[in-house]
Amino acid sequence: MKKKYVIGGVIVLAAVIYLVIVILQNMGSYYQGVSEFYEDIEKIGDNNVRVAGTVVNGSVAWDAEKVKLSFIITEGDQNLPVLYNGAQPSNFKEGSAILVEGKYGSDGMFHASQLILRCSSKYEALLE
């Protein structure tokens, strides 16, 4: 009887350790600037990554029929073309600070699975 409890306890402990490791790996998903992204592109490979930048003026193309949004983000002197399949966020606009999450494709485009927009400065003033 005690042997069953020990085996059960080991299984539960292994499951808990596995879940903690998975959670910690996901929490460690920080972001990089565009220039850092290009420096680490070989190491990144096919992994999911977050890249921060600013939406370049005049680069936004929205296709409502295909629900595709393409734009370029910049940081310093580096540009990264981004393709996003999904609804255009209501507060998305040129010149916005943005965090894109996804994978870099062999086509030279960053295929975003998520767009995270930073709050505009009008909200920051209210917090002071």
C-alpha positions in Angstrom: 0.0 0.0 0.0 2.8 2.4 0.9 4.5 1.7 -2.4 1.4 3.0 -4.3 1.5 6.2 -2.4 5.2 6.7 -3.1 4.8 6.0 -6.8 1.8 8.4 -6.9 3.7 11.0 -5.1 6.6 10.8 -7.4 4.3 11.1 -10.4 2.6 14.2 -9.0 5.9 15.7 -8.1 7.3 15.2 -11.6 4.1 16.8 -13.1 4.4 19.8 -10.8 8.1 20.2 -11.7 7.3 20.0 -15.4 4.6 22.6 -15.1 6.9 25.0 -13.2 9.6 24.6 -15.9 7.1 25.4 -18.7 5.7 28.4 -16.9 9.2 29.8 -16.1 10.2 29.4 -19.8 7.1 31.3 -20.9 7.7 34.0 -18.3 11.2 34.5 -19.6 9.8 35.6 -23.0 11.3 39.1 -23.0 11.5 41.3 -26.1 14.2 42.7 -28.3 14.6 45.8 -30.3 14.8 45.4 -34.1 18.6 45.7 -34.2 19.0 43.1 -31.4 16.6 40.8 -33.3 18.8 41.0 -36.4 22.0 40.4 -34.4 20.5 37.3 -32.8 18.6 36.0 -35.9 20.8 32.9 -36.3 20.2 31.9 -32.7 16.5 32.6 -32.9 15.8 30.2 -35.8 12.2 29.1 -35.8 11.5 30.1 -32.2 8.7 32.5 -31.2 10.1 35.9 -30.2 8.9 39.4 -29.3 10.3 42.4 -31.1 9.7 46.0 -30.1 9.7 49.0 -32.5 7.8 51.9 -33.9 5.4 51.6 -36.9 6.9 53.4 -39.8 4.8 56.2 -41.4 3.5 55.2 -44.8 4.2 51.5 -44.4 0.7 50.3 -43.2 -1.3 48.2 -45.7 -4.6 46.8 -44.5 -6.5 44.2 -46.6 -10.0 44.0 -45.1 -11.1 41.1 -47.4 -8.2 38.8 -46.4 -8.0 40.3 -42.9 -4.3 40.9 -43.3 -2.2 43.8 -42.0 1.3 44.5 -43.1 3.6 47.2 -41.9 7.2 47.9 -41.1 8.6 48.5 -37.6 11.8 50.4 -37.0 14.3 50.9 -34.2 17.4 52.9 -34.8 18.4 52.4 -38.4 17.0 48.9 -38.7 13.6 48.0 -40.3 11.6 44.8 -39.9 8.6 44.1 -42.3 5.7 42.5 -40.4 2.7 40.5 -41.6 -0.2 39.9 -39.3 -3.3 37.8 -40.0 -6.2 39.1 -37.9 -8.3 42.0 -37.1 -6.6 45.4 -37.1 -6.4 46.7 -33.5 -8.6 49.8 -32.9 -5.7 51.8 -31.5 -3.2 50.7 -34.2 -1.7 53.7 -36.2 1.5 54.8 -37.9 4.1 56.1 -35.4 2.8 53.9 -32.6 5.2 52.0 -30.3 4.4 48.3 -30.8 5.5 44.9 -29.6 5.1 42.1 -32.2 5.2 38.4 -31.2 5.7 35.7 -33.7 8.3 34.0 -36.0 10.6 35.2 -38.7 9.9 33.5 -42.0 12.2 32.4 -44.8 10.4 35.0 -46.9 12.1 37.8 -44.9 8.9 38.8 -43.2 8.1 38.6 -39.5 4.9 36.7 -39.2 3.2 38.1 -36.1 0.7 36.0 -34.1 0.1 38.9 -31.6 0.3 42.7 -31.7 0.8 44.5 -28.4 0.4 48.3 -28.5 1.7 50.5 -25.9 -0.6 53.0 -24.3 -0.5 56.5 -25.7 1.0 59.3 -23.8 -2.4 60.8 -23.0 -3.0 58.0 -20.6 0.5 58.3 -19.0 -0.3 61.9 -18.0 -3.3 60.8 -16.0 -1.1 58.5 -13.9 1.2 61.3 -12.7 
